[in-house]
């Protein structure tokens, strides 16, 4: 997620990481973070034990950081934040014996991503140079659309975490976020391509 804007890139990151498209980096980061959450939900659905499920979620979060340390990969602020959320929300689940604390964690993640994507024109620098002069305004609009999708996903997660059982919530988390992002990416690509080609043809 930190690769969404140049200001948020870690100076210690290798060049290959800094060249990743922000949406690709964000998707990989979300998948890595939600791994511990999905483990929690799966185990809780099978065992109905808050202690066992929460313990696994905390261990998975810590193991992820340890793995990155051993591999000498840089750990950015959001990954530390992810671990903190696992520990804090997991601890709250243990104290209250309520799994919904862990289920609320993705809402904070998507809210944070949406806030970063509100930066005007955050996607502009990822447009090919040949298309940049013709698509700047379109890309700015889609940047805000992506932010809206993040906020909407977070709001949906909040609503479901408070109203449905863990199995239903896990199904939502495993399907809607990915499907909605793929759909929006396809819409953006097609729309931008059509607009750029029309503008270039008109100018010629």
C-alpha positions as semicolon CSV with decimal commas, in nm:
position;residue;x (nm);y (nm);z (nm)
1;X;0,000;0,000;0,000
2;X;0,285;0,231;0,064
3;X;0,363;0,226;-0,307
4;X;0,043;0,411;-0,387
5;X;0,225;0,745;-0,394
6;X;0,588;0,842;-0,435
7;X;0,588;1,008;-0,093
8;X;0,489;0,685;0,073
9;X;0,759;0,468;-0,087
10;X;1,022;0,343;0,153
11;X;1,372;0,464;0,053
12;X;1,506;0,122;0,149
13;X;1,283;-0,057;-0,100
14;X;1,463;-0,222;-0,392
15;X;1,405;-0,067;-0,738
16;X;1,195;-0,365;-0,853
17;X;0,945;-0,303;-0,577
18;X;0,917;0,069;-0,650
19;X;0,827;-0,004;-1,012
20;X;0,522;-0,211;-0,918
21;X;0,191;-0,061;-1,022
22;X;0,021;0,072;-0,705
23;X;-0,287;-0,145;-0,756
24;X;-0,072;-0,457;-0,784
25;X;0,123;-0,368;-0,474
26;X;-0,192;-0,283;-0,281
27;X;-0,357;-0,611;-0,382
28;X;-0,057;-0,815;-0,274
29;X;-0,039;-0,634;0,057
30;X;-0,410;-0,683;0,128
31;X;-0,384;-1,054;0,045
32;X;-0,088;-1,095;0,280
33;X;-0,264;-0,912;0,560
34;X;-0,599;-1,086;0,523
35;X;-0,425;-1,425;0,533
36;X;-0,419;-1,419;0,914
37;X;-0,778;-1,294;0,927
38;X;-0,906;-1,568;0,699
39;X;-0,717;-1,827;0,901
40;X;-0,893;-1,696;1,208
41;X;-1,237;-1,717;1,047
42;X;-1,178;-2,064;0,905
43;X;-1,061;-2,209;1,235
44;X;-1,335;-2,034;1,429
45;X;-1,600;-2,173;1,191
46;X;-1,467;-2,526;1,249
47;X;-1,384;-2,518;1,621
48;X;-1,606;-2,235;1,749
49;X;-1,315;-2,155;1,978
50;X;-1,227;-1,786;2,004
51;X;-0,906;-1,871;2,190
52;X;-0,776;-2,116;1,927
53;X;-0,876;-1,903;1,629
54;X;-0,741;-1,579;1,776
55;X;-0,418;-1,744;1,883
56;X;-0,360;-1,866;1,528
57;X;-0,432;-1,521;1,384
58;X;-0,180;-1,358;1,617
59;X;0,083;-1,625;1,547
60;X;0,030;-1,586;1,171
61;X;0,074;-1,210;1,193
62;X;0,393;-1,238;1,395
63;X;0,524;-1,517;1,169
64;X;0,478;-1,294;0,865
65;X;0,699;-1,022;1,015
66;X;0,960;-1,276;1,128
67;X;0,968;-1,428;0,779
68;X;1,024;-1,089;0,619
69;X;1,300;-1,014;0,869
70;X;1,475;-1,343;0,800
71;X;1,451;-1,282;0,427
72;X;1,592;-0,931;0,480
73;X;1,290;-0,774;0,314
74;X;1,206;-0,417;0,416
75;X;0,902;-0,391;0,641
76;X;0,701;-0,077;0,582
77;X;0,483;0,111;0,827
78;X;0,159;-0,047;0,707
79;X;0,292;-0,397;0,765
80;X;0,378;-0,304;1,123
81;X;0,032;-0,152;1,150
82;X;-0,115;-0,477;1,025
83;X;0,065;-0,670;1,298
84;X;-0,054;-0,420;1,558
85;X;-0,412;-0,464;1,440
86;X;-0,380;-0,842;1,465
87;X;-0,250;-0,820;1,821
88;X;-0,491;-0,547;1,940
89;X;-0,805;-0,686;1,780
90;X;-0,703;-1,041;1,862
91;X;-0,646;-0,943;2,223
92;X;-0,987;-0,777;2,235
93;X;-1,143;-1,095;2,096
94;X;-0,973;-1,301;2,366
95;X;-1,083;-1,068;2,645
96;X;-1,444;-1,044;2,527
97;X;-1,471;-1,385;2,360
98;X;-1,622;-1,202;2,061
99;X;-1,471;-1,285;1,716
100;X;-1,618;-0,973;1,560
101;X;-1,323;-0,767;1,674
102;X;-1,099;-0,954;1,432
103;X;-1,367;-0,937;1,162
104;X;-1,363;-0,557;1,186
105;X;-0,994;-0,529;1,100
106;X;-1,035;-0,523;0,717
107;X;-1,256;-0,215;0,752
108;X;-0,963;-0,018;0,891
109;X;-0,736;-0,146;0,615
110;X;-0,970;-0,041;0,337
111;X;-1,038;0,293;0,503
112;X;-0,664;0,362;0,515
113;X;-0,624;0,269;0,148
114;X;-0,919;0,488;0,050
115;X;-0,769;0,783;0,235
116;X;-0,438;0,744;0,048
117;X;-0,620;0,720;-0,285
118;X;-0,795;1,052;-0,223
119;X;-0,471;1,225;-0,322
120;X;-0,554;1,397;-0,650
121;X;-0,387;1,238;-0,949
122;X;-0,216;0,957;-0,761
123;X;-0,251;0,732;-1,067
124;X;-0,122;0,979;-1,327
125;X;0,242;0,880;-1,309
126;X;0,154;0,519;-1,395
127;X;0,005;0,608;-1,732
128;X;0,223;0,535;-2,040
129;X;0,386;0,856;-2,170
130;X;0,213;0,827;-2,508
131;X;-0,130;0,829;-2,343
132;X;-0,059;1,073;-2,060
133;X;-0,138;1,398;-2,248
134;X;-0,479;1,261;-2,349
135;X;-0,595;1,091;-2,030
136;X;-0,489;1,304;-1,734
137;X;-0,841;1,413;-1,640
138;X;-0,981;1,063;-1,685
139;X;-0,716;0,911;-1,462
140;X;-0,782;1,168;-1,190
141;X;-1,152;1,078;-1,190
142;X;-1,079;0,706;-1,172
143;X;-0,840;0,771;-0,884
144;X;-1,135;0,900;-0,685
145;X;-1,349;0,608;-0,804
146;X;-1,089;0,367;-0,664
147;X;-1,095;0,553;-0,334
148;X;-1,473;0,522;-0,329
149;X;-1,448;0,148;-0,389
150;X;-1,210;0,112;-0,094
151;X;-1,444;0,303;0,136
152;X;-1,746;0,107;0,009
153;X;-1,571;-0,226;0,068
154;X;-1,475;-0,118;0,418
155;X;-1,832;-0,009;0,492
156;X;-1,971;-0,338;0,360
157;X;-1,725;-0,533;0,575
158;X;-1,829;-0,332;0,880
159;X;-2,198;-0,397;0,817
160;X;-2,149;-0,770;0,764
161;X;-1,911;-0,812;1,057
162;X;-2,178;-0,670;1,286
163;X;-2,475;-0,858;1,143
164;X;-2,382;-1,198;0,995
165;X;-2,204;-1,512;1,108
166;X;-1,836;-1,580;1,046
167;X;-1,895;-1,817;0,753
168;X;-2,104;-1,564;0,560
169;X;-1,853;-1,291;0,633
170;X;-1,563;-1,510;0,516
171;X;-1,744;-1,580;0,188
172;X;-1,785;-1,205;0,131
173;X;-1,422;-1,131;0,213
174;X;-1,301;-1,403;-0,021
175;X;-1,507;-1,296;-0,323
176;X;-1,632;-0,938;-0,330
177;X;-1,306;-0,741;-0,280
178;X;-1,121;-0,924;-0,558
179;X;-1,417;-0,939;-0,797
180;X;-1,500;-0,570;-0,755
181;X;-1,139;-0,463;-0,815
182;X;-1,106;-0,673;-1,127
183;X;-1,433;-0,532;-1,259
184;X;-1,330;-0,172;-1,192
185;X;-0,989;-0,230;-1,349
186;X;-1,157;-0,364;-1,666
187;X;-1,395;-0,067;-1,678
188;X;-1,112;0,181;-1,630
189;X;-0,892;0,020;-1,893
190;X;-1,167;0,005;-2,153
191;X;-1,297;0,356;-2,084
192;X;-0,953;0,516;-2,083
193;X;-0,849;0,339;-2,403
194;X;-1,162;0,453;-2,590
195;X;-1,129;0,814;-2,473
196;X;-0,757;0,835;-2,554
197;X;-0,804;0,690;-2,904
198;X;-1,090;0,930;-2,980
199;X;-0,893;1,231;-2,861
200;X;-0,584;1,130;-3,055
201;X;-0,791;1,075;-3,368
202;X;-0,960;1,413;-3,328
203;X;-0,628;1,588;-3,286
204;X;-0,486;1,417;-3,593
